[in-house]
Amino acid sequence: MKIEKFSSNPTTDYSVAVNTIKEAILRSQYQAAKLVNREMLSLYYGIGRYISANSRERFWGTGAIKAISERLRKDMPGLKGFSESSLKNMRMFYEEWSPVFESKDTLAISPIMIGEIETTLLLSPKSPITIDDLELFGNLSFTHHVRILNGEKDVAKRWKYIKLALENKWDTRFLQQQIKENVADHYGVMPSNFGVTIKDSRDAIKALSMFKDEYLLDFINTEEIGIRDYQDIDERVVEKEIVHNIKKFIMTFGRDFAFVGNQYHLEVFSHDFFPDLLFFNRELNCLVVVELKTGDFKTSYLAQLMTYLRILDDKVKKPHENPSIGIVLCKTADKDFVEYVIQDYAKPMGVATYRMNSDMPEKLREALPDVEDLKKLL
C-alpha cells in the first residue's frame, strides 16, 4: 500500500488517513469475532506503523493525530479506543516492537495488511523470539502491552512480564505495580535444589519459575500492630499477619496457590510438628510448606524443613500428587552460601527473603504521617 505524504499545513484535510484507518477498523471488526484480541493487536500494530511513517517524517502537520481521532469518532459514532492518546500508544506499540519482529523483507508490507498475514511471517530469521512467544504476545490485551512498554525498556524483561501477566492473570493495575517493584528480576532466581531433586526437568523449571527470590509483604505494618523495634518481631507475629491477609499473600506469592492452613499439625512416632504455612499448588500438583524466619538464614532451617517434607510426603500427600516442596522465607540470606549448602538435601526446597513496610528507608518513613494521626484525620 502506498503511503500518502501530506504538507505541514495545519489546515490539511486528513481524509485519506481517516478513510484508510476506517477501512482497517471495519475489516478488523469482521475478523475480531473469530480472533478477538489477536486481531485487535494486529490492527493496532498496523495503524501504529501507518501513523509512525507519516507523523515521524513530518508528512502530517502539527495536531494531525488529534484531528484524525476527532474525525474518526465523528464518522464512526460509538467508536471507542481511538482517542489521540490511544493512537499515540499504537504508534509506540509499533515502534517499540517492530525492531524485534520485522526483517528487512517484511518492512515493505502494507501496514493495514498486517492483520491478514500469518504471525510467523513477522519473525526475522535471526529473531530470538519463538512461535510460543508470539502465541503469548497475541493473548495479552493492548492495555497490558502499553503498561509494559511504558514501564520497562529492556526487551527481555518485557517478554518476561508478558508471560508473568498471562500466567498469573494480573490485571493492569497489579501489573503496573509489579513492574514498579522490578519483580522480573526476582522470578526464576531463587536459590534452590530443584534441579537435582525434581526428576522431570520440565517440572523443575516450572517450580523454579513459580517462586521469587524476594517478596514484598507490604501488608504487614509493624507500627500498626504495635511494634516499634523490628527486633521484637517473632515468626508468629508475621504468620498471624499473613494469615489475616492471606488473599494478599497468595497474590504476592504466585499463581494457583490454595491455602491449606497455618500451624498445620503433623505427627510421627508420637512426635508433633507444626509447619508455619501450608499451601497446595495446582500447577505444580504438590503441597508447598513455608517456614517463616525473622532473622538471617541458618542451615538448621533446611534440616527442619527436610523433616516437614518427609512427613508430608509419607502421611499427607495423595498418591497422584508430586513430592512436596519446602520454602524457607527469612529476612536475609547469602544466595551463594544457600546454593552451596542446599544441594546435599534430598527433598526439593528453596530459600527466599522478604521485606515489609518497616524496611522502608528511614528518611522516607519519617516523611510519612503517623498512622494514628491519619486514622484521626479520616
BALOBA-1460 file (C-alpha; in Angstrom, 3 decimals):
// residues 378
<rec num="1" residu="m" x="0.000" y="0.000" z="0.000"/>
<rec num="2" residu="k" x="1.338" y="3.409" z="-0.928"/>
<rec num="3" residu="i" x="1.741" y="5.814" z="1.994"/>
<rec num="4" residu="e" x="0.407" y="9.260" z="1.167"/>
<rec num="5" residu="k" x="2.500" y="12.294" z="2.036"/>
<rec num="6" residu="f" x="0.907" y="15.467" z="3.338"/>
<rec num="7" residu="s" x="2.137" y="19.005" z="3.772"/>
<rec num="8" residu="s" x="2.767" y="20.524" z="7.192"/>
<rec num="9" residu="n" x="-0.080" y="22.979" z="6.661"/>
<rec num="10" residu="p" x="-2.317" y="22.797" z="9.795"/>
<rec num="11" residu="t" x="-5.422" y="23.093" z="7.597"/>
<rec num="12" residu="t" x="-4.579" y="19.893" z="5.682"/>
<rec num="13" residu="d" x="-7.556" y="17.605" z="5.024"/>
<rec num="14" residu="y" x="-6.714" y="14.229" z="6.534"/>
<rec num="15" residu="s" x="-9.472" y="12.423" z="4.616"/>
<rec num="16" residu="v" x="-7.092" y="9.867" z="3.114"/>
<rec num="17" residu="a" x="-5.699" y="8.970" z="6.538"/>
<rec num="18" residu="v" x="-9.164" y="8.812" z="8.119"/>
<rec num="19" residu="n" x="-10.536" y="6.612" z="5.329"/>
<rec num="20" residu="t" x="-7.518" y="4.315" z="5.439"/>
<rec num="21" residu="i" x="-7.828" y="3.769" z="9.191"/>
<rec num="22" residu="k" x="-11.630" y="3.415" z="8.941"/>
<rec num="23" residu="e" x="-11.220" y="0.711" z="6.314"/>
<rec num="24" residu="a" x="-8.793" y="-1.158" z="8.556"/>
<rec num="25" residu="i" x="-11.124" y="-0.866" z="11.560"/>
<rec num="26" residu="l" x="-14.139" y="-2.202" z="9.627"/>
<rec num="27" residu="r" x="-12.154" y="-5.096" z="8.198"/>
<rec num="28" residu="s" x="-10.710" y="-5.894" z="11.611"/>
<rec num="29" residu="q" x="-14.117" y="-5.815" z="13.311"/>
<rec num="30" residu="y" x="-15.276" y="-8.525" z="10.937"/>
<rec num="31" residu="q" x="-12.282" y="-10.707" z="11.812"/>
<rec num="32" residu="a" x="-12.474" y="-9.868" z="15.529"/>
<rec num="33" residu="a" x="-15.440" y="-12.198" z="16.007"/>
<rec num="34" residu="k" x="-13.004" y="-15.041" z="15.303"/>
<rec num="35" residu="l" x="-9.676" y="-13.801" z="16.604"/>
<rec num="36" residu="v" x="-10.717" y="-11.043" z="19.043"/>
<rec num="37" residu="n" x="-7.593" y="-9.891" z="20.897"/>
<rec num="38" residu="r" x="-5.024" y="-11.045" z="18.358"/>
<rec num="39" residu="e" x="-6.859" y="-9.340" z="15.534"/>
<rec num="40" residu="m" x="-7.089" y="-6.120" z="17.522"/>
<rec num="41" residu="l" x="-3.367" y="-6.204" z="18.281"/>
<rec num="42" residu="s" x="-2.653" y="-6.693" z="14.578"/>
<rec num="43" residu="l" x="-4.919" y="-3.756" z="13.791"/>
<rec num="44" residu="y" x="-3.220" y="-1.511" z="16.360"/>
<rec num="45" residu="y" x="0.225" y="-2.568" z="15.131"/>
<rec num="46" residu="g" x="-0.731" y="-1.737" z="11.540"/>
<rec num="47" residu="i" x="-2.285" y="1.598" z="12.440"/>
<rec num="48" residu="g" x="0.771" y="2.338" z="14.593"/>
<rec num="49" residu="r" x="3.032" y="1.721" z="11.590"/>
<rec num="50" residu="y" x="0.887" y="3.934" z="9.369"/>
<rec num="51" residu="i" x="0.877" y="6.785" z="11.897"/>
<rec num="52" residu="s" x="4.601" y="6.400" z="12.558"/>
<rec num="53" residu="a" x="5.504" y="6.551" z="8.877"/>
<rec num="54" residu="n" x="3.531" y="9.765" z="8.347"/>
<rec num="55" residu="s" x="3.987" y="11.633" z="11.627"/>
<rec num="56" residu="r" x="7.698" y="10.979" z="12.265"/>
<rec num="57" residu="e" x="8.729" y="12.204" z="8.804"/>
<rec num="58" residu="r" x="6.603" y="15.337" z="9.205"/>
<rec num="59" residu="f" x="4.305" y="14.338" z="6.330"/>
<rec num="60" residu="w" x="1.457" y="15.400" z="8.594"/>
<rec num="61" residu="g" x="1.099" y="18.753" z="10.248"/>
<rec num="62" residu="t" x="1.095" y="19.533" z="13.950"/>
<rec num="63" residu="g" x="-2.057" y="18.265" z="15.634"/>
<rec num="64" residu="a" x="-2.692" y="15.672" z="12.923"/>
<rec num="65" residu="i" x="-3.255" y="12.758" z="15.300"/>
<rec num="66" residu="k" x="-5.765" y="14.739" z="17.354"/>
<rec num="67" residu="a" x="-7.597" y="15.840" z="14.213"/>
<rec num="68" residu="i" x="-7.718" y="12.282" z="12.852"/>
<rec num="69" residu="s" x="-9.050" y="10.966" z="16.157"/>
<rec num="70" residu="e" x="-11.826" y="13.544" z="16.213"/>
<rec num="71" residu="r" x="-12.801" y="12.765" z="12.603"/>
<rec num="72" residu="l" x="-12.866" y="9.023" z="13.312"/>
<rec num="73" residu="r" x="-15.228" y="9.489" z="16.246"/>
<rec num="74" residu="k" x="-17.416" y="11.785" z="14.169"/>
<rec num="75" residu="d" x="-17.562" y="9.427" z="11.185"/>
<rec num="76" residu="m" x="-17.999" y="6.292" z="13.325"/>
<rec num="77" residu="p" x="-20.324" y="7.151" z="16.257"/>
<rec num="78" residu="g" x="-19.792" y="4.935" z="19.292"/>
<rec num="79" residu="l" x="-16.227" y="4.068" z="18.299"/>
<rec num="80" residu="k" x="-14.041" y="3.572" z="21.373"/>
<rec num="81" residu="g" x="-10.325" y="3.119" z="21.801"/>
<rec num="82" residu="f" x="-9.166" y="5.575" z="19.142"/>
<rec num="83" residu="s" x="-8.579" y="8.744" z="21.135"/>
<rec num="84" residu="e" x="-5.488" y="10.863" z="20.483"/>
<rec num="85" residu="s" x="-3.599" y="9.141" z="23.322"/>
<rec num="86" residu="s" x="-4.693" y="5.705" z="22.077"/>
<rec num="87" residu="l" x="-3.439" y="6.429" z="18.558"/>
<rec num="88" residu="k" x="-0.119" y="7.546" z="20.020"/>
<rec num="89" residu="n" x="0.022" y="4.326" z="22.038"/>
<rec num="90" residu="m" x="-0.498" y="2.392" z="18.795"/>
<rec num="91" residu="r" x="2.420" y="4.254" z="17.281"/>
<rec num="92" residu="m" x="4.534" y="3.384" z="20.325"/>
<rec num="93" residu="f" x="3.359" y="-0.245" z="20.128"/>
<rec num="94" residu="y" x="4.643" y="-0.482" z="16.556"/>
<rec num="95" residu="e" x="7.858" y="1.475" z="17.081"/>
<rec num="96" residu="e" x="8.895" y="-0.498" z="20.169"/>
<rec num="97" residu="w" x="8.162" y="-3.969" z="18.771"/>
<rec num="98" residu="s" x="8.950" y="-3.629" z="15.060"/>
<rec num="99" residu="p" x="12.751" y="-3.913" z="15.548"/>
<rec num="100" residu="v" x="12.120" y="-7.211" z="17.380"/>
<rec num="101" residu="f" x="9.606" y="-8.702" z="14.952"/>
<rec num="102" residu="e" x="10.405" y="-7.463" z="11.496"/>
<rec num="103" residu="s" x="13.057" y="-8.389" z="8.971"/>
<rec num="104" residu="k" x="14.007" y="-6.171" z="6.044"/>
<rec num="105" residu="d" x="11.647" y="-8.140" z="3.795"/>
<rec num="106" residu="t" x="8.586" y="-7.513" z="5.935"/>
<rec num="107" residu="l" x="9.171" y="-3.775" z="6.252"/>
<rec num="108" residu="a" x="7.604" y="-3.275" z="2.804"/>
<rec num="109" residu="i" x="4.330" y="-4.988" z="3.808"/>
<rec num="110" residu="s" x="1.328" y="-2.672" z="3.881"/>
<rec num="111" residu="p" x="0.572" y="-1.611" z="7.459"/>
<rec num="112" residu="i" x="-3.111" y="-2.286" z="7.001"/>
<rec num="113" residu="m" x="-2.424" y="-5.788" z="5.642"/>
<rec num="114" residu="i" x="-0.608" y="-6.860" z="8.786"/>
<rec num="115" residu="g" x="-3.805" y="-8.231" z="10.281"/>
<rec num="116" residu="e" x="-4.186" y="-10.613" z="7.350"/>
<rec num="117" residu="i" x="-0.763" y="-12.285" z="7.278"/>
<rec num="118" residu="e" x="0.471" y="-15.225" z="9.307"/>
<rec num="119" residu="t" x="2.236" y="-14.211" z="12.527"/>
<rec num="120" residu="t" x="5.181" y="-16.417" z="11.588"/>
<rec num="121" residu="l" x="5.948" y="-14.040" z="8.708"/>
<rec num="122" residu="l" x="6.629" y="-11.287" z="11.223"/>
<rec num="123" residu="l" x="9.657" y="-13.142" z="12.539"/>
<rec num="124" residu="s" x="13.097" y="-12.327" z="11.258"/>
<rec num="125" residu="p" x="15.156" y="-15.461" z="10.503"/>
<rec num="126" residu="k" x="17.577" y="-14.255" z="13.193"/>
<rec num="127" residu="s" x="14.884" y="-13.399" z="15.712"/>
<rec num="128" residu="p" x="15.287" y="-14.980" z="19.193"/>
<rec num="129" residu="i" x="11.504" y="-14.907" z="19.545"/>
<rec num="130" residu="t" x="9.707" y="-18.262" z="19.235"/>
<rec num="131" residu="i" x="6.252" y="-19.131" z="17.927"/>
<rec num="132" residu="d" x="5.216" y="-19.862" z="21.525"/>
<rec num="133" residu="d" x="6.303" y="-16.353" z="22.481"/>
<rec num="134" residu="l" x="4.090" y="-14.933" z="19.728"/>
<rec num="135" residu="e" x="1.164" y="-17.002" z="20.985"/>
<rec num="136" residu="l" x="1.571" y="-15.415" z="24.405"/>
<rec num="137" residu="f" x="2.079" y="-11.983" z="22.858"/>
<rec num="138" residu="g" x="-1.202" y="-12.233" z="20.977"/>
<rec num="139" residu="n" x="-3.155" y="-13.279" z="24.063"/>
<rec num="140" residu="l" x="-2.271" y="-10.236" z="26.171"/>
<rec num="141" residu="s" x="-4.541" y="-7.203" z="25.984"/>
<rec num="142" residu="f" x="-3.370" y="-3.974" z="24.369"/>
<rec num="143" residu="t" x="-3.728" y="-2.113" z="27.672"/>
<rec num="144" residu="h" x="-1.377" y="-4.627" z="29.321"/>
<rec num="145" residu="h" x="1.090" y="-4.153" z="26.471"/>
<rec num="146" residu="v" x="1.002" y="-0.383" z="26.909"/>
<rec num="147" residu="r" x="1.688" y="-0.713" z="30.650"/>
<rec num="148" residu="i" x="4.692" y="-2.925" z="29.913"/>
<rec num="149" residu="l" x="6.074" y="-0.648" z="27.189"/>
<rec num="150" residu="n" x="5.731" y="2.437" z="29.375"/>
<rec num="151" residu="g" x="7.153" y="0.789" z="32.483"/>
<rec num="152" residu="e" x="10.000" y="-1.375" z="31.194"/>
<rec num="153" residu="k" x="12.584" y="-0.601" z="28.498"/>
<rec num="154" residu="d" x="14.515" y="-3.872" z="28.496"/>
<rec num="155" residu="v" x="13.143" y="-6.198" z="25.787"/>
<rec num="156" residu="a" x="13.970" y="-9.415" z="27.664"/>
<rec num="157" residu="k" x="12.134" y="-8.161" z="30.747"/>
<rec num="158" residu="r" x="9.172" y="-7.098" z="28.609"/>
<rec num="159" residu="w" x="8.798" y="-10.685" z="27.402"/>
<rec num="160" residu="k" x="9.051" y="-11.873" z="30.990"/>
<rec num="161" residu="y" x="6.257" y="-9.532" z="32.085"/>
<rec num="162" residu="i" x="4.078" y="-10.704" z="29.184"/>
<rec num="163" residu="k" x="4.467" y="-14.293" z="30.378"/>
<rec num="164" residu="l" x="4.017" y="-13.417" z="34.062"/>
<rec num="165" residu="a" x="0.909" y="-11.316" z="33.400"/>
<rec num="166" residu="l" x="-0.751" y="-14.128" z="31.453"/>
<rec num="167" residu="e" x="0.320" y="-16.968" z="33.747"/>
<rec num="168" residu="n" x="-0.719" y="-15.137" z="36.906"/>
<rec num="169" residu="k" x="-3.770" y="-13.399" z="35.402"/>
<rec num="170" residu="w" x="-2.580" y="-9.985" z="36.554"/>
<rec num="171" residu="d" x="-4.880" y="-7.047" z="35.933"/>
<rec num="172" residu="t" x="-3.282" y="-3.885" z="34.539"/>
<rec num="173" residu="r" x="-3.044" y="-2.135" z="37.905"/>
<rec num="174" residu="f" x="-1.307" y="-5.109" z="39.550"/>
<rec num="175" residu="l" x="0.974" y="-5.492" z="36.516"/>
<rec num="176" residu="q" x="1.985" y="-1.848" z="36.769"/>
<rec num="177" residu="q" x="2.842" y="-2.314" z="40.455"/>
<rec num="178" residu="q" x="4.900" y="-5.431" z="39.692"/>
<rec num="179" residu="i" x="6.871" y="-3.545" z="37.044"/>
<rec num="180" residu="k" x="7.450" y="-0.719" z="39.516"/>
<rec num="181" residu="e" x="8.835" y="-3.247" z="42.011"/>
<rec num="182" residu="n" x="11.003" y="-4.828" z="39.283"/>
<rec num="183" residu="v" x="9.744" y="-8.348" z="40.039"/>
<rec num="184" residu="a" x="11.053" y="-9.657" z="36.704"/>
<rec num="185" residu="d" x="14.499" y="-9.768" z="38.282"/>
<rec num="186" residu="h" x="13.229" y="-11.942" z="41.136"/>
<rec num="187" residu="y" x="11.398" y="-14.743" z="39.308"/>
<rec num="188" residu="g" x="13.379" y="-17.880" z="38.461"/>
<rec num="189" residu="v" x="16.459" y="-16.931" z="40.507"/>
<rec num="190" residu="m" x="15.572" y="-18.222" z="43.987"/>
<rec num="191" residu="p" x="18.379" y="-20.375" z="45.478"/>
<rec num="192" residu="s" x="17.085" y="-23.952" z="45.395"/>
<rec num="193" residu="n" x="17.962" y="-27.585" z="44.743"/>
<rec num="194" residu="f" x="15.054" y="-28.174" z="42.345"/>
<rec num="195" residu="g" x="17.418" y="-29.141" z="39.551"/>
<rec num="196" residu="v" x="18.750" y="-32.178" z="41.434"/>
<rec num="197" residu="t" x="15.691" y="-33.185" z="43.476"/>
<rec num="198" residu="i" x="12.875" y="-32.916" z="40.909"/>
<rec num="199" residu="k" x="13.308" y="-35.731" z="38.397"/>
<rec num="200" residu="d" x="11.413" y="-34.237" z="35.473"/>
<rec num="201" residu="s" x="13.427" y="-31.260" z="34.170"/>
<rec num="202" residu="r" x="10.251" y="-29.566" z="32.920"/>
<rec num="203" residu="d" x="8.737" y="-29.766" z="36.403"/>
<rec num="204" residu="a" x="11.987" y="-28.420" z="37.874"/>
<rec num="205" residu="i" x="11.914" y="-25.402" z="35.568"/>
<rec num="206" residu="k" x="8.226" y="-24.902" z="36.296"/>
<rec num="207" residu="a" x="8.895" y="-24.989" z="40.053"/>
<rec num="208" residu="l" x="11.788" y="-22.531" z="39.812"/>
<rec num="209" residu="s" x="9.726" y="-20.084" z="37.744"/>
<rec num="210" residu="m" x="6.889" y="-20.283" z="40.283"/>
<rec num="211" residu="f" x="8.777" y="-18.572" z="43.098"/>
<rec num="212" residu="k" x="10.610" y="-15.287" z="43.556"/>
<rec num="213" residu="d" x="13.821" y="-14.841" z="45.500"/>
<rec num="214" residu="e" x="12.333" y="-11.886" z="47.377"/>
<rec num="215" residu="y" x="8.780" y="-10.981" z="48.413"/>
<rec num="216" residu="l" x="7.392" y="-7.630" z="49.452"/>
<rec num="217" residu="l" x="4.957" y="-8.186" z="52.317"/>
<rec num="218" residu="d" x="3.775" y="-4.588" z="52.279"/>
<rec num="219" residu="f" x="0.517" y="-5.502" z="54.002"/>
<rec num="220" residu="i" x="2.435" y="-6.120" z="57.233"/>
<rec num="221" residu="n" x="2.764" y="-2.794" z="59.029"/>
<rec num="222" residu="t" x="4.764" y="-3.343" z="62.207"/>
<rec num="223" residu="e" x="3.872" y="0.047" z="63.678"/>
<rec num="224" residu="e" x="0.173" y="-0.533" z="63.115"/>
<rec num="225" residu="i" x="0.316" y="-3.796" z="65.089"/>
<rec num="226" residu="g" x="2.096" y="-2.066" z="67.965"/>
<rec num="227" residu="i" x="5.738" y="-2.990" z="67.302"/>
<rec num="228" residu="r" x="8.295" y="-0.223" z="67.033"/>
<rec num="229" residu="d" x="11.506" y="-2.252" z="67.184"/>
<rec num="230" residu="y" x="11.992" y="-4.744" z="64.388"/>
<rec num="231" residu="q" x="13.995" y="-6.988" z="66.725"/>
<rec num="232" residu="d" x="10.841" y="-7.564" z="68.780"/>
<rec num="233" residu="i" x="9.036" y="-9.220" z="65.866"/>
<rec num="234" residu="d" x="8.823" y="-13.002" z="66.009"/>
<rec num="235" residu="e" x="7.665" y="-15.553" z="63.460"/>
<rec num="236" residu="r" x="4.210" y="-15.895" z="64.992"/>
<rec num="237" residu="v" x="3.538" y="-12.178" z="64.520"/>
<rec num="238" residu="v" x="4.487" y="-12.357" z="60.846"/>
<rec num="239" residu="e" x="2.496" y="-15.573" z="60.446"/>
<rec num="240" residu="k" x="-0.565" y="-14.029" z="62.077"/>
<rec num="241" residu="e" x="-0.432" y="-11.039" z="59.742"/>
<rec num="242" residu="i" x="-0.004" y="-13.276" z="56.691"/>
<rec num="243" residu="v" x="-2.983" y="-15.433" z="57.674"/>
<rec num="244" residu="h" x="-5.039" y="-12.295" z="58.344"/>
<rec num="245" residu="n" x="-4.130" y="-11.074" z="54.855"/>
<rec num="246" residu="i" x="-3.992" y="-14.481" z="53.186"/>
<rec num="247" residu="k" x="-5.553" y="-13.297" z="49.915"/>
<rec num="248" residu="k" x="-2.916" y="-10.585" z="49.524"/>
<rec num="249" residu="f" x="-0.170" y="-13.041" z="50.429"/>
<rec num="250" residu="i" x="-1.288" y="-15.592" z="47.839"/>
<rec num="251" residu="m" x="-1.395" y="-12.872" z="45.167"/>
<rec num="252" residu="t" x="2.122" y="-11.878" z="46.200"/>
<rec num="253" residu="f" x="3.362" y="-15.452" z="46.442"/>
<rec num="254" residu="g" x="2.318" y="-16.558" z="42.975"/>
<rec num="255" residu="r" x="-0.333" y="-18.285" z="40.883"/>
<rec num="256" residu="d" x="-2.549" y="-21.297" z="41.574"/>
<rec num="257" residu="f" x="-1.902" y="-21.448" z="45.324"/>
<rec num="258" residu="a" x="-4.616" y="-22.672" z="47.712"/>
<rec num="259" residu="f" x="-4.224" y="-22.109" z="51.447"/>
<rec num="260" residu="v" x="-4.382" y="-25.338" z="53.465"/>
<rec num="261" residu="g" x="-3.633" y="-23.984" z="56.945"/>
<rec num="262" residu="n" x="-1.174" y="-22.483" z="59.391"/>
<rec num="263" residu="q" x="0.498" y="-24.365" z="62.251"/>
<rec num="264" residu="y" x="-0.613" y="-27.489" z="60.397"/>
<rec num="265" residu="h" x="-0.364" y="-30.472" z="62.760"/>
<rec num="266" residu="l" x="1.993" y="-33.253" z="61.703"/>
<rec num="267" residu="e" x="2.600" y="-36.303" z="63.861"/>
<rec num="268" residu="v" x="5.000" y="-39.218" z="63.520"/>
<rec num="269" residu="f" x="6.178" y="-41.698" z="66.208"/>
<rec num="270" residu="s" x="4.354" y="-39.616" z="68.837"/>
<rec num="271" residu="h" x="6.341" y="-36.515" z="67.885"/>
<rec num="272" residu="d" x="4.352" y="-33.397" z="66.969"/>
<rec num="273" residu="f" x="5.382" y="-30.813" z="64.395"/>
<rec num="274" residu="f" x="3.676" y="-27.600" z="63.298"/>
<rec num="275" residu="p" x="4.852" y="-26.054" z="59.994"/>
<rec num="276" residu="d" x="4.059" y="-22.344" z="59.783"/>
<rec num="277" residu="l" x="2.125" y="-22.236" z="56.498"/>
<rec num="278" residu="l" x="0.899" y="-24.992" z="54.201"/>
<rec num="279" residu="f" x="-0.368" y="-24.477" z="50.646"/>
<rec num="280" residu="f" x="-1.309" y="-26.632" z="47.680"/>
<rec num="281" residu="n" x="-0.270" y="-25.529" z="44.210"/>
<rec num="282" residu="r" x="-2.457" y="-26.732" z="41.337"/>
<rec num="283" residu="e" x="0.123" y="-26.028" z="38.631"/>
<rec num="284" residu="l" x="2.854" y="-27.986" z="40.426"/>
<rec num="285" residu="n" x="0.339" y="-30.521" z="41.795"/>
<rec num="286" residu="c" x="2.033" y="-30.626" z="45.173"/>
<rec num="287" residu="l" x="1.945" y="-29.369" z="48.741"/>
<rec num="288" residu="v" x="4.130" y="-26.343" z="49.468"/>
<rec num="289" residu="v" x="5.229" y="-25.737" z="53.047"/>
<rec num="290" residu="v" x="6.554" y="-22.300" z="54.023"/>
<rec num="291" residu="e" x="8.642" y="-21.838" z="57.134"/>
<rec num="292" residu="l" x="8.923" y="-18.242" z="58.362"/>
<rec num="293" residu="k" x="12.083" y="-16.847" z="59.928"/>
<rec num="294" residu="t" x="12.610" y="-13.253" z="61.008"/>
<rec num="295" residu="g" x="16.391" y="-13.336" z="61.128"/>
<rec num="296" residu="d" x="19.273" y="-14.343" z="58.883"/>
<rec num="297" residu="f" x="19.296" y="-17.675" z="57.088"/>
<rec num="298" residu="k" x="20.703" y="-20.631" z="59.048"/>
<rec num="299" residu="t" x="21.484" y="-24.110" z="57.750"/>
<rec num="300" residu="s" x="19.416" y="-25.601" z="60.575"/>
<rec num="301" residu="y" x="16.309" y="-24.224" z="58.842"/>
<rec num="302" residu="l" x="16.884" y="-26.643" z="55.948"/>
<rec num="303" residu="a" x="17.091" y="-29.620" z="58.313"/>
<rec num="304" residu="q" x="13.834" y="-28.525" z="59.940"/>
<rec num="305" residu="l" x="12.185" y="-28.163" z="56.526"/>
<rec num="306" residu="m" x="13.525" y="-31.561" z="55.469"/>
<rec num="307" residu="t" x="11.691" y="-33.163" z="58.410"/>
<rec num="308" residu="y" x="8.411" y="-31.481" z="57.467"/>
<rec num="309" residu="l" x="8.718" y="-32.576" z="53.844"/>
<rec num="310" residu="r" x="9.441" y="-36.199" z="54.794"/>
<rec num="311" residu="i" x="6.341" y="-36.365" z="57.000"/>
<rec num="312" residu="l" x="4.147" y="-34.573" z="54.456"/>
<rec num="313" residu="d" x="5.154" y="-36.993" z="51.696"/>
<rec num="314" residu="d" x="4.656" y="-40.030" z="53.942"/>
<rec num="315" residu="k" x="1.476" y="-39.023" z="55.774"/>
<rec num="316" residu="v" x="-0.349" y="-36.241" z="53.896"/>
<rec num="317" residu="k" x="0.487" y="-36.348" z="50.165"/>
<rec num="318" residu="k" x="-2.078" y="-38.043" z="47.907"/>
<rec num="319" residu="p" x="-0.904" y="-40.832" z="45.557"/>
<rec num="320" residu="h" x="-1.481" y="-38.712" z="42.431"/>
<rec num="321" residu="e" x="0.400" y="-35.694" z="43.793"/>
<rec num="322" residu="n" x="4.037" y="-34.784" z="43.216"/>
<rec num="323" residu="p" x="6.539" y="-34.686" z="46.119"/>
<rec num="324" residu="s" x="6.088" y="-31.711" z="48.431"/>
<rec num="325" residu="i" x="8.205" y="-28.572" z="48.121"/>
<rec num="326" residu="g" x="9.563" y="-26.511" z="51.003"/>
<rec num="327" residu="i" x="10.383" y="-22.816" z="51.131"/>
<rec num="328" residu="v" x="12.278" y="-21.027" z="53.872"/>
<rec num="329" residu="l" x="11.122" y="-17.405" z="53.953"/>
<rec num="330" residu="c" x="13.605" y="-15.407" z="56.005"/>
<rec num="331" residu="k" x="14.707" y="-11.812" z="56.461"/>
<rec num="332" residu="t" x="18.136" y="-12.065" z="54.831"/>
<rec num="333" residu="a" x="20.154" y="-14.753" z="53.068"/>
<rec num="334" residu="d" x="23.502" y="-15.049" z="51.323"/>
<rec num="335" residu="k" x="22.394" y="-16.568" z="47.996"/>
<rec num="336" residu="d" x="25.766" y="-18.061" z="47.111"/>
<rec num="337" residu="f" x="26.018" y="-19.739" z="50.507"/>
<rec num="338" residu="v" x="22.457" y="-21.074" z="50.260"/>
<rec num="339" residu="e" x="23.130" y="-22.508" z="46.782"/>
<rec num="340" residu="y" x="26.247" y="-24.189" z="48.159"/>
<rec num="341" residu="v" x="24.674" y="-25.928" z="51.164"/>
<rec num="342" residu="i" x="21.214" y="-26.732" z="49.801"/>
<rec num="343" residu="q" x="22.369" y="-29.166" z="47.107"/>
<rec num="344" residu="d" x="23.027" y="-32.011" z="49.576"/>
<rec num="345" residu="y" x="19.406" y="-32.150" z="50.750"/>
<rec num="346" residu="a" x="17.254" y="-34.845" z="49.135"/>
<rec num="347" residu="k" x="13.915" y="-33.016" z="49.194"/>
<rec num="348" residu="p" x="13.043" y="-30.082" z="46.887"/>
<rec num="349" residu="m" x="13.428" y="-26.813" z="48.755"/>
<rec num="350" residu="g" x="14.411" y="-23.208" z="48.258"/>
<rec num="351" residu="v" x="15.200" y="-20.092" z="50.264"/>
<rec num="352" residu="a" x="13.608" y="-16.693" z="49.672"/>
<rec num="353" residu="t" x="13.704" y="-13.412" z="51.577"/>
<rec num="354" residu="y" x="11.053" y="-10.821" z="52.311"/>
<rec num="355" residu="r" x="10.666" y="-7.124" z="53.029"/>
<rec num="356" residu="m" x="7.981" y="-5.280" z="54.990"/>
<rec num="357" residu="n" x="6.914" y="-1.653" z="55.421"/>
<rec num="358" residu="s" x="9.360" y="-1.329" z="58.301"/>
<rec num="359" residu="d" x="12.203" y="-1.866" z="55.815"/>
<rec num="360" residu="m" x="11.387" y="1.411" z="54.088"/>
<rec num="361" residu="p" x="14.308" y="3.882" z="54.173"/>
<rec num="362" residu="e" x="14.272" y="5.830" z="57.447"/>
<rec num="363" residu="k" x="14.143" y="9.243" z="55.773"/>
<rec num="364" residu="l" x="11.121" y="8.207" z="53.742"/>
<rec num="365" residu="r" x="9.367" y="6.726" z="56.758"/>
<rec num="366" residu="e" x="9.991" y="9.926" z="58.730"/>
<rec num="367" residu="a" x="8.428" y="11.934" z="55.899"/>
<rec num="368" residu="l" x="5.206" y="9.922" z="56.081"/>
<rec num="369" residu="p" x="2.443" y="10.930" z="58.531"/>
<rec num="370" residu="d" x="1.904" y="8.848" z="61.669"/>
<rec num="371" residu="v" x="-0.653" y="6.050" z="61.257"/>
<rec num="372" residu="e" x="-2.673" y="7.171" z="64.297"/>
<rec num="373" residu="d" x="-2.745" y="10.755" z="63.036"/>
<rec num="374" residu="l" x="-4.053" y="9.551" z="59.699"/>
<rec num="375" residu="k" x="-6.771" y="7.498" z="61.426"/>
<rec num="376" residu="k" x="-7.879" y="10.548" z="63.427"/>
<rec num="377" residu="l" x="-7.910" y="12.686" z="60.283"/>
<rec num="378" residu="l" x="-10.024" y="10.125" z="58.436"/>
